[in-house]
Amino acid sequence: MAALNAHRHEGKKIWPQIDITVMSYVLIIQALLWNSGLALNCSEPTTKSLLTAFNDSVYSLKDVRPVSNLSTTTNVSIYFTLYGILGVDEKAQILETIIWFTMIWKNQFLSWDPVECGTSSITLPRTMFWLPDIVIDEFVDENNAPETFYVHVSHTGQIKDYMPLEVVSSCNLDIYRFPFDTQNCSYTFNSWIHHSDEIKLTLGHTAEEMLNASKAVMITKGEWELLSVSTYEHELVNVGVASRHQITYFIALRRQSTMYVVNLLLPSFFLITVDLFSFVLPPQNVDRSAFKMTLILGYTVFLLLMNELLPVTGNTIPLINVFFSLCLALMVGSLLETILITNMMCGSIRDLPLPNWLRVLFLKYFAWLVCMGNRSGNCAFTQSQASCCEAAPVPCKREGHRGTREAEDFPTTDPSLLELKRLGEELQAIQRHLEKPDTVDQNAEDWIHIGLVIDRLVFVVYFVFAFCSLIAILVMWITIFANNVSPASKCKTWVYYVIQDEKHWTKVMVYGFVTQAMFLGSGMTLNCSQPTTKALLDAFSKDMFNFRAMRPVNSLNTPTNVSIHFTLYGILDVDEKAQILDTLIWLTMKWQIEFLSWDPVECGTSSITLPRKMFWLPDVIIDEFVDENNAPETFYVSVSHTGEVADSMPVEVVSSCTLDIYEFPFDSQNCSYTFRSWIHNADEIQLSFGEHVEDMLNMSKNVMVTKGEWELQDMGAFEHASANTGEITRYQLTYSIVLQRQPTMYVVNLLLPSFFLMTVDLFSFVLPPQNVDRSAFKMTLILGYTVFLLLMNELLPVTGNTIPLINVFFSLCLAMMVGSLLETILITNMMCGSIRDLPLPNWLRVLFLKYFALLVCMGKMNSNSTSSQNQESCGQEPPASCKGGHLGTREAEDSPTTDPSLMELKRLGEELQAIQTHLEKPDTVDQNAEDWMHIGLVIDRFIFWGYIFFYTISLVTILVKWTTIYSGAHHDEDH
């Protein structure tokens, strides 16, 4: 009991000490709060009493940064949760997301006693408080997220602003490895107008906490997966002004590639496999060229159907686009190779002498390379010749079914026996004619063997490409699925803009000091009762804000000088049809308030940021503006103690521009921004350049992220005065912006496939028109070309102003293909149709067979060979010959007989002799038909050379234009 009492006695001693300590801390904290700001006094612990205290003490200070002394830095803690990935626009280089953004800062004018006022926190409208002007530098469009109106206010003065944002941001999207790509975009948070000694940003949550929270709540993400979030704090140093504190969040996103593998790559591999197996078709017996042309048509239809899945960008060419172009190039190459070997086996190239170096190269080295030995000449040649140039196959030489008849027979006088002997001799002659050995032309045999070697070589190359592509895609796909965590941002290199010309900035500083002295002497000086924020704001309210409706000059005869400069941050869109350029600029205007100045020592600061609505603003507009400004809104301007006002804001400029797309896709566009006052004349507002145009160009190139298919090439500027119909002269500043289109995407997706199809049509002239249905081949090609134009229609510019040269080029290509088809129909009629029966006019014979034949390097053809070959191939029989068979003619007169069997044998012998005569008669040449066929070949060669001329001129022109653009771009970079 004594011990318990002793313990209680000690407790009584301890608790008073603890109460005194706690109360001391409370009093100290309360004193600090009261000394550092304004303590709200509530008459009673009710909501109405607290709101009345807010209106009396805090609401009047909402326009100024909430610090007692403006030299004190306001710390703003920020963090966000990535709620949804709405879309990625590769062409415009834009990422669209939804984030839940939170800012926390301290209002030093604000505190209250929770017991006295009845609550420790309250939610009030955002408009009742000063808000940090925190922006995202990459923001390029308006925020369409649901609007919120309230902030959470704590009794300690801490304010928490929590809002959803739809962030349409610029992002340098690298889609080279599409669909296995990973994108790293950034959100750069900083104050738009306040310097780092005024607002400092801090991390509210760690990057790992933000990543986990985002993954937990993310629902809308489409084809993208959030991999990582990393942060980087730094200060951005601008030329000539103080630095700004920035926090950059790097967001790594990975594309889900399964859909593209199933819908793009697998069907492409299936079609490549079909084309690969088409090499197994024997070119001697099957029209392989028609098969391959149909396959190319199917491949273009496949690309048409899958066009919406492929990304479109002007910055880089995705590897998958290169893969599809290579697949199309291989299909076209295999088709050209088929046409070539068809000509070697069935066409006129076999009649040309084979160079020795070509024989050694292909029949010795390439044949060994593709594991082919020298084939037997007779079988290979006769088989190819029979299938391509004869009506029915002719087998190789073999022994007759019957042995030869004996040289001498026993004499007989039986008429029936004699007739049977003559009948047997005629049958034996027919057998010898049918089984005679084919004469092998070694030169033609070598050409055929070279064709087979080329066929095997192209097959091997095709197989290697398909195999390597399959392995590469499988490796990339497996790697993507194996690595679940993407590395942090690779790029934490930031460009700090340093003063380049010391002499220039020295002059600027001297001019600034002189100007300051002049304005301090001539203007109105604000008087601050004490060096506090409230005292300076009271001075502004008393002496300044009443004059915001008028131009800030002491005498209205004095003009106001407004300096203007901007940074081109992003090229958002170019609409050729509407003739509109959509860009995002950072615009800065500076002007002087003549009756404003204060002593920095007396008022405690040399500058202050205040709401824009509290000052007179120049009515400067851009004449070319045609739509509303959807850029993020800013609210503050920076005011210096000398009276200089700096108004900086982002502006989305949707401007009219005369776009000349005649040279598309190698075009350059020159657009202009004309700044002028809308209502004030030149005696009231004078505009001047805030920075050199070279500095603006360099700054724009350094910060530009979103530019799509365009590149900023040059900028120019000039000032002038313009007079309208009312003879009112206004100052104008005109900035010209030169943009160069990046043509790589259009060259790969438009011009190269067009040249592939033109090459196929060009090589179709090699197909022998006597043996191959060239017209059906060309009709399929024209169908494929129209499908290709339909596929690429979205890439072509649309305008009513002028016709792009590339549209004329495509129309000429289509016209050339149609013309070559009509020419093929015409010469087919000349070689196999009824036109050969018409008499050939003499002037036509002289014009084509003499002059045009000389022009296209063709002499007079051998009549017999050409006529006989074409007559056999076209299915017409040459005139019959009267020449006898091997046995000679039958006896003119036979002894009369009445034996029916003998008479039947004689009739049978006469029929067999007629068959023998028909088989052995020589072909008779019709000179008129031969001339018609020769004219057809001359026309074919003439169209072929015209095709080559057009093809060469077009190719050289495009290469020269492309090389000129790239050399100019590299020269500018080096400069």
SEZA-606065 format. One record per residue (C-alpha): x, y, z. Coordinates in steps of 0.02 Angstrom, whole numbers, padded with zeros to 5 digits, always signed. Example, Ala and Ser with C-alpha at 12.3 -4.5 7.8 and 13.67 -1.06 7.14 Angstrom:
BEGIN
+00615-00225+00390/+00684-00053+00357/
This chain:
BEGIN
+00000+00000+00000/+00142+00116+00040/+00223+00072-00124/+00062+00111-00219/+00046+00279-00135/+00226+00317-00175/+00194+00274-00357/+00041+00388-00361/+00142+00526-00284/+00275+00509-00419/+00139+00509-00552/+00072+00673-00487/+00245+00745-00505/+00269+00678-00684/+00100+00726-00762/+00112+00913-00724/+00283+00914-00808/+00211+00829-00964/+00063+00950-00970/+00179+01098-00958/+00289+01029-01100/+00142+00994-01218/+00064+01162-01185/+00230+01246-01217/+00245+01161-01389/+00066+01208-01431/+00095+01388-01384/+00256+01395-01484/+00173+01322-01639/+00025+01438-01619/+00142+01587-01602/+00235+01535-01758/+00073+01519-01854/+00011+01687-01792/+00175+01773-01829/+00194+01695-02001/+00019+01726-02065/-00159+01772-02026/-00254+01673-01894/-00439+01668-01932/-00551+01717-01787/-00714+01623-01776/-00851+01698-01668/-00924+01525-01643/-00881+01345-01696/-00998+01346-01847/-00976+01336-02035/-01050+01508-02062/-00929+01587-01940/-00779+01504-02024/-00837+01557-02198/-00860+01737-02138/-00682+01734-02072/-00621+01671-02241/-00709+01810-02334/-00643+01944-02216/-00460+01891-02211/-00410+01771-02352/-00519+01804-02504/-00446+01978-02532/-00271+01904-02548/-00313+01771-02679/-00226+01865-02820/-00052+01860-02745/+00064+01717-02700/+00018+01668-02520/+00179+01713-02431/+00209+01851-02305/+00369+01902-02394/+00384+01881-02582/+00564+01825-02562/+00497+01668-02478/+00483+01515-02592/+00318+01423-02607/+00342+01235-02604/+00217+01141-02713/+00209+00952-02694/+00143+00860-02847/+00102+00683-02897/-00022+00595-03010/-00103+00427-03046/-00112+00368-03227/-00291+00310-03243/-00309+00273-03429/-00214+00270-03594/-00340+00336-03719/-00243+00337-03881/-00078+00353-03971/-00066+00449-04135/+00097+00400-04219/+00081+00522-04364/+00045+00674-04253/+00166+00609-04119/+00034+00629-03982/-00007+00528-03826/-00178+00547-03748/-00203+00493-03566/-00312+00524-03413/-00221+00565-03250/-00279+00606-03075/-00170+00755-03031/-00137+00819-02856/-00051+00980-02797/-00018+01023-02614/+00049+01191-02553/+00048+01302-02399/-00050+01465-02385/+00043+01570-02257/-00104+01688-02240/-00215+01550-02175/-00235+01457-02008/-00369+01435-01876/-00400+01350-01713/-00495+01186-01744/-00579+01198-01575/-00630+01379-01595/-00697+01356-01773/-00768+01181-01749/-00670+01089-01885/-00492+01050-01937/-00526+01057-02125/-00649+01124-02251/-00683+01111-02439/-00706+01275-02531/-00717+01332-02713/-00553+01338-02806/-00589+01517-02861/-00570+01581-02682/-00383+01544-02676/-00222+01580-02764/-00175+01430-02871/-00002+01380-02931/+00016+01402-03119/+00085+01227-03143/+00079+01169-03323/+00137+01017-03421/+00257+01074-03555/+00206+00933-03672/+00021+00983-03666/-00039+01023-03844/-00228+01026-03833/-00368+01075-03715/-00415+00976-03561/-00582+00889-03591/-00588+00797-03425/-00736+00827-03308/-00717+00992-03217/-00700+00997-03027/-00729+01152-02921/-00666+01124-02744/-00503+01114-02648/-00471+01041-02478/-00407+01167-02347/-00327+01114-02182/-00324+01220-02023/-00134+01232-02039/-00150+01322-02206/-00113+01172-02315/-00215+01168-02477/-00240+01009-02578/-00303+01025-02757/-00356+00861-02835/-00421+00855-03014/-00434+00742-03167/-00340+00793-03324/-00353+00731-03502/-00173+00755-03556/-00152+00769-03744/+00037+00778-03747/+00174+00777-03875/+00286+00624-03870/+00430+00574-03981/+00361+00404-04034/+00489+00284-04105/+00392+00151-04200/+00541+00074-04289/+00512-00093-04200/+00322-00093-04218/+00230-00198-04159/+00365-00244-04032/+00399-00063-03983/+00412+00019-03813/+00376+00205-03800/+00450+00323-03671/+00349+00482-03651/+00373+00622-03526/+00268+00744-03426/+00368+00898-03378/+00287+00997-03237/+00343+01175-03203/+00274+01345-03162/+00234+01443-03319/+00280+01617-03254/+00361+01596-03082/+00547+01572-03060/+00631+01439-02955/+00655+01560-02810/+00467+01589-02808/+00396+01414-02835/+00489+01252-02802/+00415+01084-02849/+00435+00930-02742/+00386+00748-02763/+00227+00704-02671/+00246+00516-02699/+00390+00410-02756/+00392+00343-02933/+00364+00165-02870/+00209+00218-02771/+00138+00307-02923/+00171+00155-03033/+00085+00035-02913/-00063+00152-02890/-00081+00174-03078/-00076-00013-03113/-00205-00043-02977/-00335+00079-03046/-00298+00077-03233/-00443+00012-03337/-00430+00097-03506/-00265+00054-03588/-00309-00019-03758/-00160-00103-03838/-00035-00026-03716/+00037-00085-03551/+00114+00028-03419/+00291-00033-03383/+00376+00095-03271/+00373+00272-03203/+00531+00368-03162/+00564+00547-03109/+00697+00679-03135/+00712+00848-03047/+00809+00990-03125/+00808+01175-03164/+00782+01244-03338/+00891+01394-03375/+00818+01508-03509/+00919+01638-03597/+00913+01807-03513/+00790+01760-03375/+00794+01667-03210/+00780+01479-03202/+00623+01379-03171/+00611+01223-03067/+00548+01069-03159/+00499+00890-03119/+00493+00769-03264/+00401+00603-03256/+00452+00471-03382/+00315+00347-03427/+00367+00187-03515/+00229+00102-03616/+00239-00064-03709/+00127-00113-03854/+00035-00279-03847/+00095-00363-04006/-00013-00521-04015/-00149-00445-04124/-00024-00383-04251/+00069-00549-04257/-00093-00643-04290/-00172-00519-04411/-00018-00453-04502/+00136-00561-04491/+00061-00737-04498/-00044-00704-04656/+00106-00623-04736/+00211-00777-04700/+00075-00888-04771/+00076-00792-04935/+00266-00793-04940/+00262-00981-04914/+00142-01001-05060/+00258-00897-05169/+00406-00999-05108/+00322-01164-05153/+00276-01096-05325/+00457-01128-05374/+00413-01313-05370/+00296-01288-05519/+00385-01342-05679/+00405-01188-05790/+00403-01299-05946/+00224-01359-05918/+00137-01231-05806/+00106-01044-05833/+00194-00996-05674/+00192-00809-05715/+00001-00801-05707/+00005-00893-05540/+00130-00770-05466/+00037-00619-05534/-00122-00679-05450/-00024-00703-05288/+00042-00524-05296/-00136-00464-05321/-00189-00562-05167/-00046-00486-05067/-00097-00309-05112/-00277-00348-05062/-00211-00414-04896/-00115-00252-04867/-00272-00154-04911/-00373-00246-04780/-00237-00227-04648/-00197-00046-04687/-00286+00021-04532/-00175-00083-04418/-00014-00011-04486/+00054+00147-04403/+00077+00302-04508/+00216+00424-04469/+00330+00544-04556/+00470+00532-04431/+00532+00355-04455/+00485+00204-04559/+00429+00053-04455/+00529-00105-04484/+00368-00198-04524/+00336-00080-04671/+00510-00118-04735/+00472-00304-04711/+00312-00292-04813/+00401-00192-04948/+00538-00325-04955/+00406-00462-04966/+00324-00371-05110/+00494-00342-05190/+00535-00527-05176/+00368-00576-05252/+00397-00454-05394/+00576-00515-05414/+00520-00697-05422/+00389-00648-05551/+00521-00559-05657/+00633-00712-05641/+00489-00822-05701/+00462-00709-05851/+00649-00717-05890/+00665-00906-05883/+00503-00925-05982/+00584-00823-06118/+00743-00929-06105/+00645-01090-06127/+00514-01037-06254/+00559-00865-06322/+00675-00787-06447/+00821-00766-06326/+00873-00946-06363/+00923-00893-06540/+01051-00769-06471/+01230-00830-06449/+01272-00868-06268/+01427-00770-06207/+01564-00881-06141/+01580-00787-05976/+01393-00811-05945/+01408-00997-05981/+01555-01016-05861/+01476-00907-05724/+01307-00994-05721/+01341-01170-05783/+01499-01194-05681/+01499-01086-05524/+01315-01044-05490/+01263-01221-05537/+01384-01289-05409/+01325-01159-05281/+01143-01217-05293/+01191-01403-05304/+01147-01428-05488/+01255-01523-05610/+01256-01508-05799/+01098-01590-05861/+01077-01706-06011/+01052-01595-06160/+00929-01700-06261/+00796-01734-06130/+00797-01561-06051/+00790-01471-06216/+00664-01579-06303/+00546-01576-06155/+00551-01386-06141/+00539-01363-06327/+00393-01482-06342/+00290-01405-06203/+00322-01225-06253/+00329-01231-06442/+00237-01389-06500/+00057-01440-06491/+00093-01601-06397/+00245-01669-06301/+00376-01762-06402/+00469-01900-06308/+00656-01926-06313/+00729-02040-06444/+00697-02223-06414/+00700-02384-06515/+00551-02428-06626/+00422-02552-06573/+00453-02656-06727/+00615-02714-06801/+00668-02659-06974/+00599-02754-07120/+00715-02873-07206/+00813-02798-07348/+00755-02926-07474/+00589-03018-07481/+00542-03172-07577/+00469-03132-07748/+00281-03151-07760/+00148-03120-07890/-00002-03117-07773/-00083-02942-07790/-00150-02946-07612/+00021-02987-07543/+00102-02849-07646/-00025-02723-07581/+00003-02778-07402/+00192-02757-07427/+00168-02578-07490/+00051-02544-07346/+00179-02606-07220/+00316-02497-07297/+00207-02341-07283/+00168-02379-07099/+00354-02403-07067/+00391-02234-07149/+00262-02149-07038/+00338-02233-06885/+00513-02175-06933/+00448-01997-06956/+00365-01996-06785/+00513-02076-06697/+00652-01981-06783/+00778-01910-06658/+00759-01726-06610/+00905-01620-06661/+00980-01541-06506/+01037-01359-06518/+01175-01345-06390/+01156-01154-06378/+00970-01168-06337/+01008-01307-06214/+01132-01195-06123/+01005-01054-06111/+00878-01173-06036/+01004-01238-05911/+01048-01058-05860/+00862-01025-05832/+00848-01175-05716/+01004-01119-05620/+00931-00944-05598/+00767-01020-05539/+00855-01124-05407/+00963-00974-05352/+00811-00861-05327/+00726-01001-05232/+00873-01015-05111/+00879-00826-05083/+00691-00825-05053/+00705-00967-04928/+00847-00882-04833/+00749-00718-04820/+00591-00805-04758/+00687-00909-04632/+00787-00761-04563/+00631-00652-04551/+00537-00787-04457/+00681-00813-04334/+00700-00624-04305/+00514-00600-04271/+00507-00749-04153/+00659-00685-04057/+00585-00510-04040/+00416-00579-03985/+00492-00697-03857/+00605-00559-03792/+00457-00442-03768/+00360-00572-03669/+00511-00624-03567/+00553-00448-03509/+00408-00388-03404/+00498-00236-03336/+00561-00102-03451/+00716-00006-03402/+00697+00170-03342/+00711+00313-03459/+00866+00310-03565/+00868+00495-03587/+00896+00613-03444/+00996+00734-03546/+00922+00907-03542/+00967+01054-03648/+01015+01207-03551/+01004+01364-03653/+01159+01463-03619/+01197+01638-03674/+01285+01628-03842/+01325+01808-03882/+01398+01898-03730/+01411+02064-03820/+01227+02059-03868/+01169+02024-03690/+01286+02156-03620/+01202+02284-03732/+01032+02219-03674/+01079+02239-03491/+01147+02415-03517/+00989+02463-03610/+00886+02388-03469/+00975+02492-03336/+00953+02651-03436/+00769+02612-03465/+00747+02577-03279/+00821+02743-03232/+00709+02835-03355/+00551+02752-03294/+00592+02775-03110/+00609+02959-03144/+00454+02981-03252/+00324+02863-03180/+00219+02840-03026/+00307+02757-02879/+00208+02640-02769/+00227+02668-02583/+00233+02514-02473/+00200+02535-02288/+00309+02383-02252/+00409+02256-02354/+00270+02127-02361/+00163+02049-02493/+00004+02123-02421/+00076+02298-02419/+00129+02286-02603/-00041+02215-02652/-00128+02357-02560/-00020+02483-02654/-00067+02402-02819/-00252+02404-02774/-00244+02587-02723/-00138+02661-02863/-00136+02536-03009/-00288+02428-03035/-00401+02576-03067/-00305+02613-03228/-00316+02442-03308/-00451+02496-03431/-00335+02618-03522/-00170+02610-03612/-00032+02629-03478/+00049+02793-03533/+00059+02963-03450/+00011+03048-03613/-00100+02965-03743/+00010+03040-03877/+00149+02924-03822/+00148+02756-03911/+00162+02594-03814/+00304+02484-03874/+00258+02298-03869/+00397+02173-03904/+00346+02002-03970/+00436+01838-03989/+00382+01656-03987/+00449+01478-03986/+00373+01353-04107/+00347+01202-03995/+00248+01083-04103/+00179+01058-04279/+00013+00972-04245/-00067+00955-04416/-00067+01014-04596/-00233+01006-04689/-00198+01024-04874/-00380+01026-04926/-00432+01162-04802/-00263+01252-04822/-00237+01257-04633/-00082+01241-04524/-00105+01189-04342/+00041+01229-04226/+00078+01260-04042/+00184+01411-03997/+00248+01487-03835/+00208+01671-03857/+00288+01810-03753/+00238+01995-03756/+00323+02132-03655/+00270+02311-03631/+00297+02454-03508/+00176+02532-03384/+00240+02709-03376/+00158+02756-03212/+00215+02601-03118/+00372+02575-03015/+00421+02536-02837/+00573+02526-02728/+00626+02342-02713/+00698+02372-02540/+00546+02464-02474/+00422+02335-02543/+00528+02180-02513/+00536+02115-02693/+00590+02167-02867/+00448+02075-02958/+00278+02002-02925/+00158+01888-03020/-00023+01944-03028/-00178+01888-03125/-00182+01943-03305/-00357+02016-03287/-00291+02150-03169/-00191+02239-03305/-00216+02321-03473/-00169+02198-03609/-00118+02237-03789/-00250+02182-03916/-00120+02095-04023/-00190+01963-04140/-00127+01846-04276/-00210+01890-04441/-00203+01710-04504/-00296+01641-04351/-00452+01545-04409/-00505+01442-04257/-00510+01450-04068/-00358+01431-03957/-00368+01262-03868/-00201+01275-03779/-00196+01260-03589/-00246+01423-03507/-00126+01523-03399/-00179+01662-03281/-00029+01762-03221/+00088+01895-03287/+00255+01946-03215/+00274+02128-03163/+00445+02205-03132/+00478+02348-03012/+00525+02455-03164/+00349+02437-03233/+00388+02307-03366/+00252+02176-03390/+00295+02006-03467/+00147+01904-03527/+00193+01727-03581/+00064+01599-03637/+00046+01443-03745/-00058+01470-03902/-00127+01338-04020/-00123+01431-04186/-00244+01360-04314/-00195+01472-04458/-00231+01488-04643/-00085+01452-04758/-00069+01440-04946/-00005+01261-04965/+00076+01218-05131/+00080+01028-05145/+00130+01019-05328/+00295+00936-05281/+00221+00820-05148/+00302+00726-05059/+00458+00832-05089/+00370+00996-05052/+00416+01140-04937/+00283+01254-04865/+00304+01437-04819/+00174+01497-04693/+00166+01662-04602/+00107+01734-04436/+00061+01919-04447/+00051+02004-04276/-00037+02172-04262/-00151+02271-04149/-00334+02248-04190/-00394+02424-04148/-00243+02533-04107/-00152+02624-04245/+00035+02648-04266/+00034+02805-04157/-00035+02707-04011/+00049+02536-04017/+00215+02499-04098/+00271+02319-04115/+00453+02264-04107/+00550+02102-04110/+00585+02030-03939/+00724+01913-04000/+00827+01885-04155/+00743+01768-04277/+00898+01656-04277/+00882+01633-04089/+00697+01592-04109/+00738+01464-04244/+00871+01378-04137/+00761+01378-03983/+00615+01304-04082/+00723+01165-04155/+00790+01123-03982/+00622+01109-03893/+00513+01043-04034/+00448+00868-04002/+00286+00854-04099/+00316+00883-04284/+00244+00728-04370/+00302+00721-04549/+00365+00900-04551/+00532+00977-04508/+00562+01159-04464/+00686+01219-04595/+00697+01408-04578/+00615+01563-04505/+00613+01742-04565/+00539+01904-04500/+00507+02081-04557/+00411+02231-04489/+00306+02350-04589/+00159+02467-04577/-00006+02433-04664/-00146+02553-04705/-00326+02495-04724/-00468+02578-04818/-00493+02703-04679/-00312+02762-04698/-00269+02703-04523/-00090+02641-04516/-00048+02495-04402/+00117+02414-04360/+00136+02234-04413/+00265+02099-04375/+00265+01955-04497/+00356+01793-04459/+00378+01671-04602/+00397+01486-04559/+00473+01367-04686/+00425+01184-04662/+00498+01037-04757/+00400+00876-04776/+00491+00714-04735/+00465+00608-04892/+00534+00440-04833/+00365+00366-04788/+00291+00413-04955/+00441+00349-05053/+00431+00180-04965/+00241+00162-04964/+00196+00247-05128/+00337+00264-05253/+00433+00102-05225/+00281-00014-05243/+00228+00085-05396/+00400+00059-05472/+00391-00127-05429/+00227-00146-05525/+00293-00042-05669/+00447-00155-05676/+00333-00307-05686/+00239-00227-05831/+00404-00182-05913/+00469-00360-05901/+00305-00429-05967/+00367-00374-06140/+00493-00516-06125/+00352-00644-06124/+00337-00718-06301/+00165-00665-06365/+00157-00821-06475/+00161-00941-06327/+00097-00847-06172/-00069-00759-06145/+00014-00592-06110/-00151-00495-06114/-00223-00592-05965/-00060-00562-05871/-00067-00374-05902/-00251-00365-05856/-00213-00445-05687/-00071-00321-05664/-00184-00172-05698/-00308-00241-05571/-00168-00255-05444/-00113-00076-05479/-00288-00008-05451/-00298-00103-05286/-00130-00028-05237/-00193+00149-05275/-00347+00114-05171/-00235+00052-05031/-00127+00210-05033/-00269+00334-05060/-00263+00397-04880/-00081+00448-04899/-00112+00559-05050/-00152+00743-05015/-00323+00808-05061/-00340+00987-05121/-00443+01085-05244/-00305+01211-05275/-00183+01113-05381/-00148+00935-05436/+00008+00858-05355/+00138+00795-05477/+00132+00623-05396/-00052+00607-05446/-00003+00645-05625/+00135+00516-05611/+00014+00381-05551/-00107+00426-05690/+00033+00412-05819/+00085+00244-05746/-00093+00180-05762/-00104+00251-05938/+00059+00163-05985/-00007-00002-05918/-00171+00017-06012/-00076+00066-06169/+00037-00086-06157/-00118-00195-06135/-00198-00122-06291/-00035-00148-06386/-00029-00329-06328/-00207-00356-06392/-00160-00277-06558/-00002-00380-06590/-00092-00538-06534/-00219-00505-06671/-00076-00473-06794/+00008-00639-06753/-00142-00752-06729/-00298-00659-06787/-00389-00616-06946/-00295-00454-06979/-00158-00555-07064/-00278-00594-07208/-00297-00408-07249/-00180-00335-07379/-00041-00233-07300/-00034-00053-07365/+00133-00008-07441/+00153+00151-07336/+00127+00049-07179/+00256-00079-07236/+00383+00058-07272/+00347+00156-07112/+00361+00010-06993/+00473-00116-07079/+00600+00011-07137/+00604+00165-07024/+00530+00107-06858/+00622-00059-06868/+00784+00037-06889/+00736+00153-06745/+00711+00008-06622/+00865-00088-06685/+00769-00227-06774/+00810-00291-06948/+00700-00390-07068/+00650-00557-06990/+00674-00728-07072/+00505-00765-07149/+00508-00955-07142/+00556-00976-06960/+00441-00842-06895/+00291-00892-06996/+00303-01077-06960/+00328-01051-06775/+00181-00931-06755/+00067-01034-06866/+00096-01188-06760/+00076-01095-06597/-00082-01004-06650/-00167-01165-06708/-00173-01137-06897/-00117-01263-07027/+00007-01207-07160/-00034-01241-07343/-00010-01421-07398/+00142-01468-07500/+00147-01582-07650/+00312-01661-07604/+00307-01853-07588/+00354-01961-07442/+00505-02067-07406/+00445-02211-07516/+00409-02109-07671/+00243-02108-07762/+00136-02260-07789/+00124-02331-07962/+00021-02224-08076/-00083-02366-08139/-00125-02529-08056/-00191-02679-08141/-00379-02683-08133/-00452-02801-08007/-00622-02849-07947/-00566-02924-07782/-00655-02823-07643/-00517-02859-07516/-00382-02797-07634/-00480-02639-07674/-00502-02602-07488/-00315-02625-07458/-00276-02504-07600/-00392-02371-07526/-00311-02396-07355/-00138-02375-07432/-00188-02213-07518/-00251-02141-07353/-00090-02190-07263/+00013-02110-07402/-00088-01947-07384/-00051-01946-07197/+00134-01973-07230/+00135-01831-07358/+00050-01714-07235/+00176-01753-07098/+00328-01727-07209/+00276-01576-07312/+00375-01413-07285/+00287-01256-07215/+00236-01131-07347/+00263-00948-07297/+00129-00818-07328/+00228-00658-07354/+00080-00543-07310/+00051-00629-07141/+00238-00625-07109/+00242-00437-07135/+00095-00412-07017/+00185-00512-06882/+00344-00414-06911/+00248-00251-06889/+00177-00319-06725/+00351-00357-06660/+00412-00183-06710/+00266-00103-06618/+00302-00213-06467/+00485-00160-06464/+00439+00024-06490/+00318+00024-06341/+00450-00066-06239/+00581+00070-06271/+00453+00206-06234/+00414+00120-06069/+00600+00113-06025/+00621+00298-06066/+00474+00350-05954/+00532+00233-05816/+00710+00299-05818/+00662+00484-05822/+00540+00460-05677/+00665+00363-05572/+00807+00487-05599/+00693+00635-05560/+00633+00559-05397/+00809+00510-05343/+00875+00685-05380/+00734+00767-05282/+00755+00650-05134/+00944+00668-05131/+00929+00858-05140/+00811+00863-04991/+00919+00750-04882/+01080+00840-04927/+00997+01005-04882/+00935+00936-04716/+01107+00869-04670/+01185+01036-04720/+01067+01129-04604/+01108+01009-04460/+01295+01031-04488/+01272+01219-04498/
